[in-house]
Amino acid sequence: MYKHHSALGVALSLKPAAPVTLIRPQAAARAARYFSQKFPGRSLYAVKANPSPELLKTLWSAGITHYDVASIVEVRLVARTLPRAKLCFMHPVKAEEAIAEAYFTHGVRTFSLDTMEELEKIVRATKGAEDLELCVRLRVSSEHSKLSLAAKFGVELIEAKELLQATRQVADALGICFHVGSQAMTPQAYTQAIERVRAAIVDASVTVDIVDVGGGFPSTYPGMEPPPLEAYFHAIHRAFESLPISYSAELWCEPGRALSAEYSSLVVRVERRRGNELYINDGAYGALFDAAHLGWRFPVQLLRPEANDEQGLEAFSFYGPTCDDMDHMAGPFLLPSGVKVGDYIEIGMLGAYGSAMRTEFNGFGAERVCEVADEPMASLYRDEAPLPQKSNVIQLSRR
């Protein structure tokens, strides 16, 4: 793959008629090194955020050795791409056939659950295996996050005692996991959740070997500027150290967005302007699902030499290329007032869920991928001092 200097260079040299995805492996590697060296435990990449094999390889090379997989397809993908990686099947509801294939074919030993029925299913599918790491998912609040993940999964605290005790009987290692929701905007989200973990442990009187604080670590977007990630790490570490668990217990996390958001962006072309509405050639059924359905505001810039300095910025909304009225991104997206048909726009921070949510509705969706050397449009890591490369060795999380 030819490496271009910048997004502007791609627009000027290729003049693409279809959307082009720009990838920045250096940005993903920087994020991976940050987590693998600064988070006080093990970091499992949540593959659902972006299952690109190239990204998986980049993260592996930068020190991410564990992967949170949510389906048997993701299990197969990571096993094929990274044969030495440790896979953790963290979806709480799995087909029995998927559990069996994961265990017997791909060597998966870590599974999550939130009901007695799922526990029984795992035991049956693995034929009573005695080497299982089983993580009971606890329901916690998503009040501090931009996208709730509190409704679908997780055992209620009042019901956790029986499930934890039963899981302890069949697990070689017992874990408790939770998910505070996507884009958690304060470390308090994790400290509150860990207090629920404390209550569950005390009530069940079980020995816990793993505490998995899940995902939700934020990236930065217009209108969503979170505290530094180290503030999250410090708060989690303090809360973890105070839990009534053994000295050898491990601390895990499952970053998805925080590792992949800066990996890619999108170059689109303006096909029509109607006042402050721009018709572009990607949208809700492509990489901009979150912009359409969740109202996510992504950073944007006009790819014209000096265009962003020539005139004042105005608020625009986008329409995607399909014939569906729902293919609409309200924004607002701030661009120079002189944007016109034929201009190219870069939409940043789409490495998380952008490519993963893409469809080919109406025949739109073909795209080119180009690697670029410039910085992502926004970053939580850019001002960090360079971190040294880290080899792929499993680290003990509690010292």
BAZA-579260 format. One record per residue (C-alpha): residue in one letter; residue number from 1; x, y, z. Coordinates in nm, 4 decimals, padded with zeros to 6 digits. Layout:
+------+-----+----------+----------+----------+
| code | pos |       c1 |       c2 |       c3 |
+------+-----+----------+----------+----------+
|    A | NUM |        X |        Y |        Z |
...
+------+-----+----------+----------+----------+
//
This chain:
+------+-----+----------+----------+----------+
| code | pos |       c1 |       c2 |       c3 |
+------+-----+----------+----------+----------+
|    M |   1 |  00.0000 |  00.0000 |  00.0000 |
|    Y |   2 |  00.1376 |  00.3391 | -00.1020 |
|    K |   3 |  00.1817 |  00.5720 |  00.1949 |
|    H |   4 |  00.0624 |  00.9286 |  00.1406 |
|    H |   5 |  00.1915 |  01.2222 |  00.3390 |
|    S |   6 | -00.1465 |  01.3602 |  00.4401 |
|    A |   7 | -00.5225 |  01.3616 |  00.3895 |
|    L |   8 | -00.4870 |  01.6712 |  00.1731 |
|    G |   9 | -00.2348 |  01.4876 | -00.0417 |
|    V |  10 | -00.4805 |  01.2018 | -00.0969 |
|    A |  11 | -00.7549 |  01.4424 | -00.2067 |
|    L |  12 | -00.5279 |  01.6392 | -00.4410 |
|    S |  13 | -00.3494 |  01.3455 | -00.5990 |
|    L |  14 | -00.6296 |  01.0877 | -00.6266 |
|    K |  15 | -00.9378 |  01.3091 | -00.6689 |
|    P |  16 | -01.1474 |  01.0074 | -00.5659 |
|    A |  17 | -01.5084 |  00.9698 | -00.6776 |
|    A |  18 | -01.5838 |  00.7279 | -00.3913 |
|    P |  19 | -01.5077 |  00.7584 | -00.0203 |
|    V |  20 | -01.1520 |  00.6792 |  00.0846 |
|    T |  21 | -01.0608 |  00.5437 |  00.4269 |
|    L |  22 | -00.7347 |  00.6800 |  00.5636 |
|    I |  23 | -00.5498 |  00.4632 |  00.8134 |
|    R |  24 | -00.2831 |  00.5758 |  01.0580 |
|    P |  25 | -00.1140 |  00.2679 |  01.2076 |
|    Q |  26 |  00.1223 |  00.4924 |  01.4015 |
|    A |  27 | -00.1709 |  00.6416 |  01.5932 |
|    A |  28 | -00.3136 |  00.3020 |  01.6863 |
|    A |  29 |  00.0301 |  00.1789 |  01.7923 |
|    R |  30 |  00.0744 |  00.4847 |  02.0129 |
|    A |  31 | -00.2593 |  00.4212 |  02.1843 |
|    A |  32 | -00.1758 |  00.0530 |  02.2322 |
|    R |  33 |  00.1613 |  00.1309 |  02.3886 |
|    Y |  34 | -00.0073 |  00.3798 |  02.6190 |
|    F |  35 | -00.2557 |  00.1218 |  02.7490 |
|    S |  36 | -00.0129 | -00.1689 |  02.7630 |
|    Q |  37 |  00.2357 |  00.0327 |  02.9664 |
|    K |  38 |  00.0221 |  00.2696 |  03.1735 |
|    F |  39 | -00.2915 |  00.0745 |  03.2594 |
|    P |  40 | -00.2114 | -00.1134 |  03.5836 |
|    G |  41 | -00.3201 | -00.4511 |  03.4505 |
|    R |  42 | -00.4029 | -00.6318 |  03.1277 |
|    S |  43 | -00.5677 | -00.4580 |  02.8336 |
|    L |  44 | -00.7967 | -00.6676 |  02.6116 |
|    Y |  45 | -00.8756 | -00.5034 |  02.2767 |
|    A |  46 | -01.2526 | -00.5130 |  02.2128 |
|    V |  47 | -01.2474 | -00.6453 |  01.8556 |
|    K |  48 | -01.6024 | -00.5319 |  01.7783 |
|    A |  49 | -01.4843 | -00.1699 |  01.7642 |
|    N |  50 | -01.2799 | -00.2390 |  01.4508 |
|    P |  51 | -01.2056 | -00.5959 |  01.3368 |
|    S |  52 | -00.9546 | -00.4987 |  01.0664 |
|    P |  53 | -00.6772 | -00.7646 |  01.0496 |
|    E |  54 | -00.4245 | -00.4885 |  00.9798 |
|    L |  55 | -00.5299 | -00.3067 |  01.2974 |
|    L |  56 | -00.5153 | -00.6296 |  01.4998 |
|    K |  57 | -00.1574 | -00.6840 |  01.3840 |
|    T |  58 | -00.0654 | -00.3245 |  01.4675 |
|    L |  59 | -00.2032 | -00.3568 |  01.8204 |
|    W |  60 | -00.0257 | -00.6885 |  01.8723 |
|    S |  61 |  00.3064 | -00.5408 |  01.7653 |
|    A |  62 |  00.2547 | -00.2557 |  02.0120 |
|    G |  63 |  00.1959 | -00.4814 |  02.3125 |
|    I |  64 | -00.1715 | -00.5873 |  02.3137 |
|    T |  65 | -00.1724 | -00.9643 |  02.3702 |
|    H |  66 | -00.5338 | -01.0233 |  02.4861 |
|    Y |  67 | -00.8489 | -00.9774 |  02.2750 |
|    D |  68 | -01.2132 | -00.9453 |  02.3775 |
|    V |  69 | -01.4171 | -01.1339 |  02.1173 |
|    A |  70 | -01.7975 | -01.1241 |  02.1063 |
|    S |  71 | -01.8836 | -01.3909 |  01.8464 |
|    I |  72 | -01.7458 | -01.7098 |  01.7003 |
|    V |  73 | -01.6655 | -01.5144 |  01.3822 |
|    E |  74 | -01.4437 | -01.2788 |  01.5848 |
|    V |  75 | -01.2870 | -01.5811 |  01.7570 |
|    R |  76 | -01.1950 | -01.7305 |  01.4191 |
|    L |  77 | -01.0686 | -01.3979 |  01.2868 |
|    V |  78 | -00.8310 | -01.3284 |  01.5739 |
|    A |  79 | -00.7175 | -01.6914 |  01.5990 |
|    R |  80 | -00.6320 | -01.6841 |  01.2286 |
|    T |  81 | -00.4683 | -01.3404 |  01.2374 |
|    L |  82 | -00.2846 | -01.3665 |  01.5714 |
|    P |  83 | -00.2327 | -01.7357 |  01.6558 |
|    R |  84 | -00.0521 | -01.6567 |  01.9830 |
|    A |  85 | -00.3115 | -01.4136 |  02.1169 |
|    K |  86 | -00.5243 | -01.4936 |  02.4202 |
|    L |  87 | -00.8945 | -01.4794 |  02.3322 |
|    C |  88 | -01.1623 | -01.3966 |  02.5869 |
|    F |  89 | -01.5218 | -01.4697 |  02.4809 |
|    M |  90 | -01.6898 | -01.1864 |  02.6705 |
|    H |  91 | -02.0420 | -01.1870 |  02.5236 |
|    P |  92 | -02.2699 | -01.3051 |  02.8073 |
|    V |  93 | -02.5094 | -01.4937 |  02.5745 |
|    K |  94 | -02.3469 | -01.7434 |  02.3386 |
|    A |  95 | -02.4608 | -02.0358 |  02.1266 |
|    E |  96 | -02.3585 | -02.3678 |  02.2773 |
|    E |  97 | -02.1943 | -02.4629 |  01.9478 |
|    A |  98 | -01.9916 | -02.1404 |  01.9547 |
|    I |  99 | -01.8671 | -02.2145 |  02.3065 |
|    A | 100 | -01.7646 | -02.5669 |  02.2072 |
|    E | 101 | -01.5782 | -02.4529 |  01.8955 |
|    A | 102 | -01.4079 | -02.1716 |  02.0848 |
|    Y | 103 | -01.2910 | -02.4100 |  02.3577 |
|    F | 104 | -01.1967 | -02.7225 |  02.1630 |
|    T | 105 | -01.0812 | -02.5715 |  01.8312 |
|    H | 106 | -00.9382 | -02.2326 |  01.9243 |
|    G | 107 | -00.8194 | -02.2851 |  02.2804 |
|    V | 108 | -01.0466 | -02.0244 |  02.4401 |
|    R | 109 | -01.0642 | -02.0674 |  02.8171 |
|    T | 110 | -01.2159 | -01.7332 |  02.9241 |
|    F | 111 | -01.5920 | -01.6815 |  02.9019 |
|    S | 112 | -01.8361 | -01.4336 |  03.0544 |
|    L | 113 | -02.1896 | -01.5009 |  03.1757 |
|    D | 114 | -02.4691 | -01.3321 |  03.3651 |
|    T | 115 | -02.7207 | -01.6128 |  03.4302 |
|    M | 116 | -02.7254 | -01.9615 |  03.5769 |
|    E | 117 | -02.8478 | -02.0903 |  03.2390 |
|    E | 118 | -02.5370 | -01.9540 |  03.0653 |
|    L | 119 | -02.3145 | -02.1112 |  03.3301 |
|    E | 120 | -02.4770 | -02.4498 |  03.2736 |
|    K | 121 | -02.4408 | -02.4039 |  02.8980 |
|    I | 122 | -02.0676 | -02.3324 |  02.9272 |
|    V | 123 | -02.0143 | -02.6384 |  03.1483 |
|    R | 124 | -02.2040 | -02.8612 |  02.9029 |
|    A | 125 | -02.0348 | -02.7235 |  02.5928 |
|    T | 126 | -01.6850 | -02.7662 |  02.7398 |
|    K | 127 | -01.7704 | -03.1117 |  02.8787 |
|    G | 128 | -01.7079 | -03.0093 |  03.2358 |
|    A | 129 | -01.3664 | -02.8559 |  03.1690 |
|    E | 130 | -01.1604 | -02.7762 |  03.4778 |
|    D | 131 | -00.9427 | -02.5007 |  03.3300 |
|    L | 132 | -01.2051 | -02.2302 |  03.2766 |
|    E | 133 | -01.1737 | -01.8595 |  03.3585 |
|    L | 134 | -01.5337 | -01.7516 |  03.4107 |
|    C | 135 | -01.6282 | -01.3858 |  03.4526 |
|    V | 136 | -01.9691 | -01.3029 |  03.5963 |
|    R | 137 | -02.0977 | -00.9796 |  03.4447 |
|    L | 138 | -02.2469 | -00.7439 |  03.6995 |
|    R | 139 | -02.4996 | -00.4792 |  03.5983 |
|    V | 140 | -02.3762 | -00.1284 |  03.6753 |
|    S | 141 | -02.4888 |  00.2250 |  03.5960 |
|    S | 142 | -02.4150 |  00.3996 |  03.2647 |
|    E | 143 | -02.5091 |  00.7429 |  03.3987 |
|    H | 144 | -02.1633 |  00.8890 |  03.3328 |
|    S | 145 | -02.1374 |  00.7628 |  02.9738 |
|    K | 146 | -02.2607 |  00.9035 |  02.6438 |
|    L | 147 | -02.4008 |  00.5678 |  02.5312 |
|    S | 148 | -02.5667 |  00.3370 |  02.7830 |
|    L | 149 | -02.4882 | -00.0334 |  02.7951 |
|    A | 150 | -02.6795 | -00.0983 |  03.1168 |
|    A | 151 | -03.0052 | -00.2436 |  02.9863 |
|    K | 152 | -02.9116 | -00.5613 |  02.8000 |
|    F | 153 | -02.6566 | -00.7534 |  03.0093 |
|    G | 154 | -02.5493 | -00.7995 |  03.3687 |
|    V | 155 | -02.6801 | -00.9743 |  03.6768 |
|    E | 156 | -02.8402 | -00.7486 |  03.9351 |
|    L | 157 | -02.6464 | -00.7102 |  04.2568 |
|    I | 158 | -02.9259 | -00.8683 |  04.4600 |
|    E | 159 | -02.9082 | -01.1834 |  04.2424 |
|    A | 160 | -02.5294 | -01.2027 |  04.2085 |
|    K | 161 | -02.4584 | -01.4044 |  04.5240 |
|    E | 162 | -02.5990 | -01.7361 |  04.4010 |
|    L | 163 | -02.4434 | -01.7000 |  04.0563 |
|    L | 164 | -02.0991 | -01.6119 |  04.1918 |
|    Q | 165 | -02.1024 | -01.9031 |  04.4327 |
|    A | 166 | -02.2114 | -02.1490 |  04.1635 |
|    T | 167 | -01.9520 | -02.0165 |  03.9187 |
|    R | 168 | -01.6790 | -02.0430 |  04.1814 |
|    Q | 169 | -01.7534 | -02.4151 |  04.2118 |
|    V | 170 | -01.6734 | -02.4883 |  03.8453 |
|    A | 171 | -01.4202 | -02.2188 |  03.7552 |
|    D | 172 | -01.0462 | -02.2551 |  03.7829 |
|    A | 173 | -01.0407 | -01.8731 |  03.8019 |
|    L | 174 | -01.3411 | -01.6613 |  03.8963 |
|    G | 175 | -01.3810 | -01.3092 |  03.7637 |
|    I | 176 | -01.6275 | -01.0251 |  03.7948 |
|    C | 177 | -01.6706 | -00.7957 |  03.4950 |
|    F | 178 | -01.8888 | -00.4986 |  03.4095 |
|    H | 179 | -01.9317 | -00.2286 |  03.1441 |
|    V | 180 | -01.9970 |  00.1333 |  03.2373 |
|    G | 181 | -02.1164 |  00.2275 |  02.8886 |
|    S | 182 | -01.9444 |  00.3802 |  02.5875 |
|    Q | 183 | -01.7527 |  00.7080 |  02.6138 |
|    A | 184 | -01.7407 |  00.7380 |  02.9929 |
|    M | 185 | -01.6708 |  01.1041 |  03.0635 |
|    T | 186 | -01.5450 |  01.0746 |  03.4214 |
|    P | 187 | -01.3346 |  00.8235 |  03.6192 |
|    Q | 188 | -01.6203 |  00.8183 |  03.8711 |
|    A | 189 | -01.8022 |  00.5787 |  03.6368 |
|    Y | 190 | -01.5447 |  00.3112 |  03.7215 |
|    T | 191 | -01.5060 |  00.3811 |  04.0899 |
|    Q | 192 | -01.8832 |  00.3610 |  04.1410 |
|    A | 193 | -01.8944 |  00.0318 |  03.9501 |
|    I | 194 | -01.6071 | -00.1133 |  04.1528 |
|    E | 195 | -01.8004 | -00.0338 |  04.4699 |
|    R | 196 | -02.0747 | -00.2626 |  04.3374 |
|    V | 197 | -01.8101 | -00.5275 |  04.2773 |
|    R | 198 | -01.7050 | -00.4899 |  04.6416 |
|    A | 199 | -02.0621 | -00.5392 |  04.7576 |
|    A | 200 | -02.1028 | -00.8488 |  04.5395 |
|    I | 201 | -01.7808 | -01.0061 |  04.6703 |
|    V | 202 | -01.8692 | -00.9411 |  05.0337 |
|    D | 203 | -02.2233 | -01.0730 |  04.9921 |
|    A | 204 | -02.1137 | -01.3923 |  04.8144 |
|    S | 205 | -01.8006 | -01.4502 |  05.0273 |
|    V | 206 | -01.6070 | -01.5853 |  04.7283 |
|    T | 207 | -01.2441 | -01.5631 |  04.6274 |
|    V | 208 | -01.2156 | -01.3522 |  04.3123 |
|    D | 209 | -00.9174 | -01.3911 |  04.0793 |
|    I | 210 | -01.0016 | -01.1341 |  03.8089 |
|    V | 211 | -01.1689 | -00.7933 |  03.8129 |
|    D | 212 | -01.2457 | -00.6762 |  03.4596 |
|    V | 213 | -01.3563 | -00.3117 |  03.4395 |
|    G | 214 | -01.4634 | -00.3521 |  03.0772 |
|    G | 215 | -01.4560 | -00.0808 |  02.8138 |
|    G | 216 | -01.5951 |  00.2695 |  02.7958 |
|    F | 217 | -01.2608 |  00.4508 |  02.7941 |
|    P | 218 | -01.3226 |  00.7676 |  02.5948 |
|    S | 219 | -01.1778 |  00.9338 |  02.2915 |
|    T | 220 | -01.2033 |  01.3043 |  02.2174 |
|    Y | 221 | -01.4692 |  01.4508 |  01.9866 |
|    P | 222 | -01.6163 |  01.7989 |  01.9382 |
|    G | 223 | -01.8167 |  01.8719 |  02.2511 |
|    M | 224 | -01.6794 |  01.5627 |  02.4269 |
|    E | 225 | -01.3393 |  01.6408 |  02.5759 |
|    P | 226 | -01.2725 |  01.3929 |  02.8584 |
|    P | 227 | -01.0132 |  01.4126 |  03.1363 |
|    P | 228 | -00.6713 |  01.2562 |  03.0686 |
|    L | 229 | -00.6793 |  00.8762 |  03.0566 |
|    E | 230 | -00.4253 |  00.8560 |  03.3358 |
|    A | 231 | -00.6898 |  00.9990 |  03.5688 |
|    Y | 232 | -00.9067 |  00.6973 |  03.4870 |
|    F | 233 | -00.6169 |  00.4579 |  03.5402 |
|    H | 234 | -00.5261 |  00.6067 |  03.8782 |
|    A | 235 | -00.8866 |  00.5983 |  04.0003 |
|    I | 236 | -00.9349 |  00.2381 |  03.8874 |
|    H | 237 | -00.6079 |  00.1270 |  04.0445 |
|    R | 238 | -00.6910 |  00.2850 |  04.3802 |
|    A | 239 | -01.0372 |  00.1290 |  04.3853 |
|    F | 240 | -00.9037 | -00.2112 |  04.2780 |
|    E | 241 | -00.6342 | -00.2129 |  04.5456 |
|    S | 242 | -00.8977 | -00.1575 |  04.8138 |
|    L | 243 | -01.1106 | -00.4597 |  04.7146 |
|    P | 244 | -01.1291 | -00.7667 |  04.9400 |
|    I | 245 | -00.9456 | -00.9909 |  04.6940 |
|    S | 246 | -00.6259 | -01.1908 |  04.6979 |
|    Y | 247 | -00.2861 | -01.0348 |  04.6397 |
|    S | 248 | -00.2500 | -01.2305 |  04.3144 |
|    A | 249 | -00.5820 | -01.1144 |  04.1660 |
|    E | 250 | -00.5604 | -00.9596 |  03.8190 |
|    L | 251 | -00.7036 | -00.6339 |  03.6887 |
|    W | 252 | -00.8306 | -00.6293 |  03.3295 |
|    C | 253 | -00.9877 | -00.3728 |  03.0984 |
|    E | 254 | -01.1428 | -00.3945 |  02.7510 |
|    P | 255 | -01.0721 | -00.0747 |  02.5527 |
|    G | 256 | -01.2194 | -00.0636 |  02.2054 |
|    R | 257 | -01.2846 |  00.2975 |  02.1050 |
|    A | 258 | -00.9796 |  00.4266 |  02.2947 |
|    L | 259 | -00.7452 |  00.2000 |  02.0983 |
|    S | 260 | -00.9018 |  00.2292 |  01.7536 |
|    A | 261 | -01.0718 |  00.5702 |  01.7149 |
|    E | 262 | -00.7590 |  00.7522 |  01.5989 |
|    Y | 263 | -00.6645 |  00.4719 |  01.3579 |
|    S | 264 | -00.8754 |  00.5918 |  01.0670 |
|    S | 265 | -01.0673 |  00.8786 |  00.9111 |
|    L | 266 | -01.2690 |  00.9223 |  00.5945 |
|    V | 267 | -01.2330 |  01.1427 |  00.2870 |
|    V | 268 | -01.5688 |  01.2239 |  00.1264 |
|    R | 269 | -01.6691 |  01.4462 | -00.1639 |
|    V | 270 | -01.9447 |  01.7081 | -00.1654 |
|    E | 271 | -02.1954 |  01.6192 | -00.4373 |
|    R | 272 | -02.4510 |  01.8931 | -00.3668 |
|    R | 273 | -02.4967 |  02.1939 | -00.1422 |
|    R | 274 | -02.8397 |  02.3137 | -00.0344 |
|    G | 275 | -02.7934 |  02.6049 |  00.2016 |
|    N | 276 | -02.6123 |  02.4611 |  00.5004 |
|    E | 277 | -02.6873 |  02.1022 |  00.4006 |
|    L | 278 | -02.4104 |  01.9122 |  00.2248 |
|    Y | 279 | -02.4791 |  01.5961 |  00.0264 |
|    I | 280 | -02.1719 |  01.3726 |  00.0596 |
|    N | 281 | -02.0867 |  01.0269 | -00.0715 |
|    D | 282 | -02.0893 |  00.8397 |  00.2598 |
|    G | 283 | -02.3359 |  00.8377 |  00.5435 |
|    A | 284 | -02.5578 |  00.6532 |  00.7895 |
|    Y | 285 | -02.5315 |  00.3216 |  00.6053 |
|    G | 286 | -02.1574 |  00.3634 |  00.5702 |
|    A | 287 | -01.9011 |  00.4800 |  00.8228 |
|    L | 288 | -02.1232 |  00.7519 |  00.9744 |
|    F | 289 | -02.3771 |  00.5343 |  01.1566 |
|    D | 290 | -02.2975 |  00.6976 |  01.4923 |
|    A | 291 | -02.3258 |  01.0470 |  01.3462 |
|    A | 292 | -02.6731 |  00.9677 |  01.2135 |
|    H | 293 | -02.8267 |  00.7540 |  01.4837 |
|    L | 294 | -02.6477 |  00.8718 |  01.7979 |
|    G | 295 | -02.5905 |  01.2347 |  01.7029 |
|    W | 296 | -02.2137 |  01.1874 |  01.7329 |
|    R | 297 | -02.0162 |  01.4905 |  01.6184 |
|    F | 298 | -01.6924 |  01.3995 |  01.4479 |
|    P | 299 | -01.4124 |  01.6471 |  01.3699 |
|    V | 300 | -01.4131 |  01.7674 |  01.0079 |
|    Q | 301 | -01.1864 |  01.9716 |  00.7851 |
|    L | 302 | -01.2069 |  02.0970 |  00.4287 |
|    L | 303 | -00.9285 |  01.9487 |  00.2175 |
|    R | 304 | -00.8371 |  02.2533 |  00.0150 |
|    P | 305 | -00.5002 |  02.4305 |  00.0511 |
|    E | 306 | -00.5419 |  02.6998 |  00.3171 |
|    A | 307 | -00.9196 |  02.6592 |  00.2961 |
|    N | 308 | -00.9698 |  02.6558 |  00.6675 |
|    D | 309 | -00.7973 |  02.9938 |  00.7077 |
|    E | 310 | -00.9732 |  03.1799 |  00.4267 |
|    Q | 311 | -01.3150 |  03.2394 |  00.5784 |
|    G | 312 | -01.5265 |  03.1969 |  00.8878 |
|    L | 313 | -01.6696 |  02.8639 |  00.9921 |
|    E | 314 | -02.0366 |  02.7768 |  00.9601 |
|    A | 315 | -02.2436 |  02.4906 |  01.0959 |
|    F | 316 | -02.3418 |  02.2281 |  00.8367 |
|    S | 317 | -02.5400 |  01.9067 |  00.8376 |
|    F | 318 | -02.4762 |  01.6151 |  00.6032 |
|    Y | 319 | -02.6933 |  01.3943 |  00.3861 |
|    G | 320 | -02.5472 |  01.0619 |  00.2777 |
|    P | 321 | -02.5656 |  00.9121 | -00.0724 |
|    T | 322 | -02.8585 |  00.6711 | -00.0322 |
|    C | 323 | -03.2220 |  00.7421 | -00.1182 |
|    D | 324 | -03.3266 |  00.7162 |  00.2462 |
|    D | 325 | -03.4222 |  01.0291 |  00.4448 |
|    M | 326 | -03.2711 |  00.8628 |  00.7522 |
|    D | 327 | -02.9327 |  00.8965 |  00.5834 |
|    H | 328 | -02.8857 |  01.2278 |  00.7620 |
|    M | 329 | -02.6163 |  01.3493 |  00.9999 |
|    A | 330 | -02.7402 |  01.6571 |  01.1859 |
|    G | 331 | -02.4036 |  01.7602 |  01.3263 |
|    P | 332 | -02.3415 |  02.0475 |  01.3485 |
|    F | 333 | -02.0172 |  02.0079 |  01.1537 |
|    L | 334 | -01.8106 |  02.3266 |  01.1405 |
|    L | 335 | -01.6601 |  02.4008 |  00.7988 |
|    P | 336 | -01.5537 |  02.7092 |  00.6043 |
|    S | 337 | -01.8532 |  02.8946 |  00.4658 |
|    G | 338 | -01.7233 |  02.8663 |  00.1093 |
|    V | 339 | -01.7457 |  02.4869 |  00.0833 |
|    K | 340 | -01.8826 |  02.3872 | -00.2577 |
|    V | 341 | -01.9649 |  02.0930 | -00.4819 |
|    G | 342 | -01.6531 |  01.8961 | -00.5688 |
|    D | 343 | -01.4726 |  01.9803 | -00.2451 |
|    Y | 344 | -01.3291 |  01.7050 | -00.0302 |
|    I | 345 | -01.3854 |  01.6804 |  00.3445 |
|    E | 346 | -01.1970 |  01.4688 |  00.5947 |
|    I | 347 | -01.4102 |  01.3266 |  00.8754 |
|    G | 348 | -01.1916 |  01.2162 |  01.1638 |
|    M | 349 | -01.1945 |  00.9681 |  01.4537 |
|    L | 350 | -01.3806 |  00.6958 |  01.2630 |
|    G | 351 | -01.1510 |  00.4086 |  01.3549 |
|    A | 352 | -01.3989 |  00.2961 |  01.6198 |
|    Y | 353 | -01.7200 |  00.1493 |  01.4771 |
|    G | 354 | -01.6958 |  00.3397 |  01.1466 |
|    S | 355 | -01.5729 |  00.0532 |  00.9291 |
|    A | 356 | -01.7400 | -00.2062 |  01.1503 |
|    M | 357 | -02.0895 | -00.0637 |  01.0882 |
|    R | 358 | -02.0519 | -00.0189 |  00.7126 |
|    T | 359 | -02.3112 | -00.1722 |  00.4768 |
|    E | 360 | -02.3599 | -00.1645 |  00.0988 |
|    F | 361 | -02.7175 | -00.0373 |  00.1000 |
|    N | 362 | -02.8214 |  00.1104 | -00.2360 |
|    G | 363 | -02.4914 | -00.0103 | -00.3783 |
|    F | 364 | -02.2860 |  00.2504 | -00.1937 |
|    G | 365 | -01.9937 |  00.1339 |  00.0095 |
|    A | 366 | -01.7025 |  00.0610 | -00.2222 |
|    E | 367 | -01.4023 |  00.2466 | -00.0965 |
|    R | 368 | -01.0263 |  00.2699 | -00.1205 |
|    V | 369 | -00.7895 |  00.2455 |  00.1751 |
|    C | 370 | -00.4798 |  00.4642 |  00.1944 |
|    E | 371 | -00.2190 |  00.4888 |  00.4672 |
|    V | 372 | -00.1212 |  00.8422 |  00.5652 |
|    A | 373 |  00.1667 |  00.9737 |  00.7739 |
|    D | 374 |  00.0054 |  01.2834 |  00.9268 |
|    E | 375 | -00.1492 |  01.3050 |  01.2716 |
|    P | 376 | -00.5158 |  01.2159 |  01.3397 |
|    M | 377 | -00.7503 |  01.5126 |  01.3593 |
|    A | 378 | -00.7849 |  01.4717 |  01.7366 |
|    S | 379 | -00.5889 |  01.2735 |  01.9919 |
|    L | 380 | -00.5642 |  01.1907 |  02.3603 |
|    Y | 381 | -00.2084 |  01.0669 |  02.3091 |
|    R | 382 | -00.0373 |  01.3224 |  02.0853 |
|    D | 383 |  00.1097 |  01.5266 |  02.3700 |
|    E | 384 |  00.2434 |  01.2225 |  02.5506 |
|    A | 385 |  00.6171 |  01.1631 |  02.5617 |
|    P | 386 |  00.7109 |  00.8796 |  02.3219 |
|    L | 387 |  00.6837 |  00.5401 |  02.4859 |
|    P | 388 |  00.9315 |  00.2641 |  02.4033 |
|    Q | 389 |  00.8208 | -00.0420 |  02.2113 |
|    K | 390 |  00.7020 | -00.3249 |  02.4322 |
|    S | 391 |  00.7444 | -00.6932 |  02.3626 |
|    N | 392 |  00.4418 | -00.9258 |  02.3757 |
|    V | 393 |  00.4914 | -01.0772 |  02.7174 |
|    I | 394 |  00.2069 | -01.1377 |  02.9591 |
|    Q | 395 |  00.2308 | -00.9000 |  03.2519 |
|    L | 396 |  00.1194 | -00.9548 |  03.6084 |
|    S | 397 | -00.1431 | -00.6943 |  03.6841 |
|    R | 398 | -00.1165 | -00.6710 |  04.0612 |
|    R | 399 |  00.2215 | -00.6006 |  04.2133 |
+------+-----+----------+----------+----------+
//
